[in-house]
Amino acid sequence: MTGRLPHNLRSDALDNRERILYAARALFAAEGLDVSMREIARHAGVGPATLYRRFPTKQVLVTEAFTDEMRACHAIVDEGRADPDPWRGFCLVIEKICELHARNRGFTEAFMSAHPKEVDLAASREQTLNALAELARRAKKTGHLRADFVLDDLILMLTAHRGIRATSAAARVAASRRFAALVIQAFHAFPERSPLPEGARPAS
């Protein structure tokens, strides 16, 4: 019995950690980063002491909760950079990044450093933006990306994207796709009047 006890304790601790991360991701996605640590503990079914034992600060919890999202973000940019057509790759990045952010409000706030005291994604964010800058330079050389585009335009795009409100997650994604299509037309050196994706009724 004594030989199994440490394993059981480790297993329980791992279960608590996963429950906390699951609850944190769900609440951050739905409500953003303003959700309290106590609320996360309640949704995870653990006490505040257990939560703080595993994640001493909210910054630690937020950073770990969004590790998968940052990996997904990097993968999207890498996919765009791998496309032999830089403009097509650039458009793909805009579409997929917008959808990723539409599905997770908290990740948008984390990526945009809206809560600098609670988020430490600066290094990953800088890596992503540097890769995007390189892709944008290549897209400009094709003549498709407007010559006066600057990287801050993408930050402006994500800032505006944060304002999307919809009655459901599906409606938010639909609105995000239409938003991305409008942005791509704005960034195109010679905008095409192609049909926009179907929109969704915004939340009042």
C-alpha positions in Angstrom: 0.0 0.0 0.0 2.8 2.4 0.9 4.4 1.8 -2.4 1.3 2.8 -4.4 0.5 6.0 -2.4 3.0 8.3 -4.1 1.7 7.2 -7.5 -1.9 7.8 -6.4 -1.0 11.3 -5.1 0.7 12.1 -8.4 -2.3 10.9 -10.3 -4.7 13.0 -8.2 -2.5 16.0 -8.7 -2.4 15.5 -12.4 -6.2 15.1 -12.6 -6.6 18.4 -10.6 -4.2 20.1 -12.9 -6.0 19.0 -16.1 -9.4 19.9 -14.6 -8.1 23.4 -13.7 -6.7 23.9 -17.2 -9.9 22.6 -18.8 -12.0 25.0 -16.7 -9.7 27.9 -17.3 -9.6 27.4 -21.1 -13.4 27.2 -21.2 -14.0 30.3 -19.1 -11.3 32.3 -20.8 -12.7 31.4 -24.2 -16.3 32.4 -23.2 -15.7 35.4 -20.9 -12.1 36.6 -21.6 -9.4 37.0 -19.0 -11.4 39.0 -16.4 -12.7 35.8 -14.9 -11.5 35.3 -11.4 -9.3 32.5 -10.0 -12.0 31.6 -7.6 -14.5 31.1 -10.4 -12.0 28.9 -12.2 -11.5 26.8 -9.1 -15.3 26.5 -8.7 -15.7 25.3 -12.3 -12.8 22.9 -11.9 -14.3 21.4 -8.8 -11.2 22.1 -6.7 -10.6 24.4 -3.7 -8.7 27.7 -4.2 -5.8 26.3 -2.2 -5.4 23.5 -4.8 -5.6 25.9 -7.6 -2.9 28.2 -6.2 -0.7 25.2 -5.3 -0.7 24.2 -9.0 -0.7 27.7 -10.5 0.7 30.3 -8.0 -0.4 33.3 -10.1 -2.9 34.0 -12.8 -0.1 34.8 -15.2 1.2 31.2 -14.8 -2.2 29.8 -15.4 -3.0 32.0 -18.4 0.3 31.3 -20.1 0.0 27.5 -19.7 -3.7 27.5 -20.7 -2.8 29.1 -24.0 0.2 27.0 -24.9 -1.8 25.0 -27.4 -3.3 28.1 -28.9 0.1 29.7 -29.4 1.3 26.4 -31.0 -1.7 26.6 -33.3 -0.9 30.2 -34.1 2.6 29.3 -35.1 1.4 26.4 -37.2 -1.0 28.7 -39.1 1.8 31.2 -39.9 4.2 28.4 -40.9 1.5 27.0 -43.2 1.1 30.4 -44.8 4.9 30.8 -45.2 5.1 27.4 -46.8 2.7 28.3 -49.6 4.6 28.9 -52.9 2.2 31.8 -53.5 3.0 34.4 -50.7 -0.2 36.4 -51.2 -2.3 33.2 -51.0 -0.4 32.2 -47.9 -0.9 35.7 -46.4 -4.6 35.5 -47.0 -4.7 32.0 -45.4 -3.0 33.4 -42.3 -5.6 36.2 -42.0 -8.5 33.8 -42.4 -7.3 31.2 -39.9 -5.9 33.6 -37.3 -9.3 35.4 -37.3 -11.1 32.1 -36.8 -8.8 31.0 -34.0 -9.4 34.3 -32.2 -13.1 34.1 -32.9 -13.3 30.8 -31.1 -11.4 32.0 -28.0 -11.9 35.5 -26.7 -9.4 35.0 -23.9 -6.6 34.1 -26.4 -7.2 37.3 -28.3 -6.7 39.3 -25.1 -3.7 37.2 -24.2 -2.1 37.6 -27.7 -2.8 41.3 -27.7 -1.4 41.8 -24.2 -4.6 43.3 -23.0 -3.7 42.1 -19.5 0.1 42.6 -19.3 0.2 41.7 -15.6 -1.5 38.4 -16.2 -0.1 37.3 -19.5 3.5 36.4 -20.5 3.2 35.6 -24.2 5.6 38.3 -25.4 8.3 36.0 -26.8 5.8 33.9 -28.7 3.9 36.9 -29.9 7.1 38.5 -31.2 8.1 35.3 -33.0 4.7 35.2 -34.7 4.8 38.8 -35.7 8.3 38.5 -37.1 7.3 35.5 -39.2 4.3 37.5 -40.5 6.4 40.4 -41.4 8.6 38.2 -43.5 5.6 36.7 -45.2 4.2 40.2 -45.9 7.5 41.3 -47.5 7.3 38.4 -49.9 3.6 39.1 -50.6 4.4 42.7 -51.4 7.0 41.5 -54.0 4.2 39.7 -55.9 2.4 43.0 -56.3 -0.8 41.7 -54.6 -0.3 43.1 -51.1 -0.6 46.9 -51.2 2.8 48.6 -50.9 1.8 50.8 -48.0 0.9 47.8 -45.7 2.7 47.8 -42.4 2.7 45.2 -39.7 0.8 47.5 -37.4 -2.2 47.1 -39.8 -2.4 43.4 -38.6 -2.5 44.6 -35.0 -5.2 47.1 -35.9 -7.1 44.2 -37.6 -7.0 42.0 -34.5 -7.9 45.0 -32.3 -11.0 45.6 -34.4 -11.7 41.8 -34.5 -12.0 41.8 -30.7 -15.1 43.9 -31.1 -17.1 41.1 -32.8 -20.1 40.1 -30.6 -22.6 37.5 -31.7 -25.4 35.4 -30.2 -23.5 32.2 -30.4 -20.0 30.8 -31.0 -21.1 29.7 -34.6 -22.4 33.2 -35.3 -19.2 34.7 -34.0 -17.1 32.5 -36.4 -19.4 33.4 -39.3 -19.0 37.1 -38.6 -15.2 36.6 -38.2 -15.0 35.0 -41.7 -16.8 37.9 -43.2 -14.6 40.3 -41.4 -11.5 38.5 -42.6 -12.8 38.7 -46.2 -13.3 42.4 -45.9 -9.8 42.8 -44.4 -8.2 40.8 -47.3 -9.9 43.0 -49.8 -8.6 46.1 -48.0 -5.1 44.8 -48.0 -5.2 43.7 -51.7 -3.3 46.1 -54.0 -6.0 45.6 -56.6 -9.2 44.7 -54.6 -11.5 42.3 -56.3 -15.2 42.5 -55.8 -15.7 38.9 -55.0 -18.7 37.8 -52.9 -18.3 38.0 -49.1 -19.0 35.0 -46.9 -22.5 35.1 -45.4 -22.7 37.3 -42.3 -24.3 36.7 -39.0 -26.6 38.9 -36.9 -24.5 40.6 -34.3 -25.4 40.5 -30.7 -27.2 43.6 -29.5 
